[in-house]
């Protein structure tokens, strides 16, 4: 059974930092793509950062490049998103996700498994 559970969200002032965590279980972790997506009310879900578990290949959305860092702990099957220099525009529900293709994609529609999300709110 595939399970993804996010944690670490909260409310912070602009310029602050948060670290999100995603606990993954129930699937072959070693050769999977793990991804962070976010969705603000009324907006389409967008890919924030992607990571391929076997090689640590990463992709970042331009809006977060240089501010966010995706990483993993292979032994613990944990995915992280270190978020720094947060902006009000980063306010959204953040989700971790994976899919059956074995490769990374930017389109949320290509992912099959999702966590319940963790809310990040950045105030001015």
C-alpha positions as CSV (number, residue, x, y, z in Angstrom):
1,X,0.0,0.0,0.0
2,X,1.5,3.3,-1.1
3,X,1.4,5.9,1.6
4,X,2.7,9.5,1.6
5,X,2.4,11.7,4.7
6,X,3.4,15.3,4.7
7,X,4.3,17.4,7.8
8,X,6.1,20.6,8.7
9,X,3.7,23.2,7.4
10,X,2.7,26.3,9.3
11,X,2.4,30.1,9.3
12,X,5.6,32.2,8.9
13,X,6.5,35.8,8.1
14,X,7.9,36.7,4.7
15,X,11.6,35.9,4.7
16,X,11.3,33.0,7.1
17,X,12.0,29.3,6.6
18,X,10.2,26.0,6.9
19,X,11.2,22.4,6.3
20,X,8.5,20.1,5.0
21,X,8.8,16.3,5.3
22,X,7.2,13.5,3.5
23,X,7.3,10.0,4.8
24,X,7.0,7.4,2.0
25,X,6.1,3.7,2.3
26,X,4.6,0.8,0.4
27,X,6.4,1.1,-2.9
28,X,9.9,0.5,-4.4
29,X,11.5,3.8,-3.2
30,X,14.9,3.3,-4.8
31,X,14.0,4.0,-8.5
32,X,11.1,6.4,-8.1
33,X,10.4,10.0,-8.7
34,X,9.3,11.9,-5.7
35,X,7.8,15.3,-6.1
36,X,6.6,18.4,-4.2
37,X,3.5,20.1,-5.6
38,X,1.6,23.0,-4.3
39,X,-1.9,24.4,-4.9
40,X,-3.3,27.7,-3.9
41,X,-7.1,28.2,-3.8
42,X,-8.5,28.6,-7.3
43,X,-5.2,27.8,-8.9
44,X,-3.9,24.7,-10.7
45,X,-1.6,22.4,-8.9
46,X,2.0,23.1,-9.9
47,X,5.2,21.2,-9.5
48,X,7.6,22.8,-7.1
49,X,10.5,20.4,-7.0
50,X,11.2,16.9,-8.3
51,X,13.7,14.3,-7.2
52,X,14.7,11.0,-8.7
53,X,15.6,8.8,-5.8
54,X,18.4,6.6,-7.3
55,X,20.5,9.5,-8.7
56,X,19.4,12.5,-6.7
57,X,18.5,14.2,-10.0
58,X,16.5,17.3,-9.2
59,X,14.3,19.9,-10.9
60,X,13.0,23.2,-9.5
61,X,10.3,25.5,-10.7
62,X,11.8,28.8,-11.6
63,X,9.8,30.6,-8.9
64,X,11.5,28.7,-6.1
65,X,15.0,28.1,-7.6
66,X,17.7,29.3,-5.2
67,X,15.2,29.4,-2.3
68,X,14.0,25.9,-2.0
69,X,16.0,22.6,-1.7
70,X,14.6,19.1,-2.2
71,X,16.4,16.2,-0.6
72,X,16.0,12.7,0.6
73,X,17.0,10.3,3.4
74,X,17.1,7.0,1.6
75,X,17.4,4.9,4.7
76,X,14.4,6.5,6.3
77,X,12.5,6.8,3.0
78,X,11.9,10.5,3.8
79,X,11.6,13.4,1.3
80,X,12.3,16.9,2.4
81,X,11.7,20.4,1.1
82,X,13.8,23.1,2.8
83,X,12.0,26.4,2.1
84,X,14.0,29.6,2.7
85,X,13.3,33.3,2.0
86,X,9.6,32.6,1.9
87,X,7.3,34.9,0.1
88,X,3.5,35.5,0.4
89,X,3.3,34.0,-3.1
90,X,4.5,30.7,-1.7
91,X,1.3,30.4,0.3
92,X,-0.4,27.1,-0.7
93,X,-1.2,23.6,0.3
94,X,1.9,21.5,-0.3
95,X,1.7,17.9,-1.4
96,X,4.2,15.2,-1.9
97,X,3.5,12.8,-4.8
98,X,4.8,9.9,-6.8
99,X,3.7,7.9,-9.8
100,X,4.0,4.6,-11.7
101,X,6.1,5.7,-14.6
102,X,9.5,5.5,-12.9
103,X,10.5,8.9,-14.3
104,X,10.0,12.5,-13.2
105,X,7.4,14.8,-14.8
106,X,6.2,18.4,-14.2
107,X,2.6,17.6,-14.8
108,X,0.5,16.7,-11.7
109,X,-1.8,14.6,-13.9
110,X,1.0,12.1,-14.4
111,X,1.2,11.3,-10.6
112,X,-0.9,8.6,-9.0
113,X,-0.2,8.8,-5.3
114,X,-0.6,11.8,-3.1
115,X,-0.3,12.8,0.5
116,X,-3.0,14.7,2.3
117,X,-1.1,17.9,2.1
118,X,0.4,20.4,4.6
119,X,-0.6,24.1,4.6
120,X,2.1,26.7,4.3
121,X,1.0,30.3,4.9
122,X,3.4,33.2,4.5
123,X,2.4,36.6,5.8
124,X,3.8,40.0,4.9
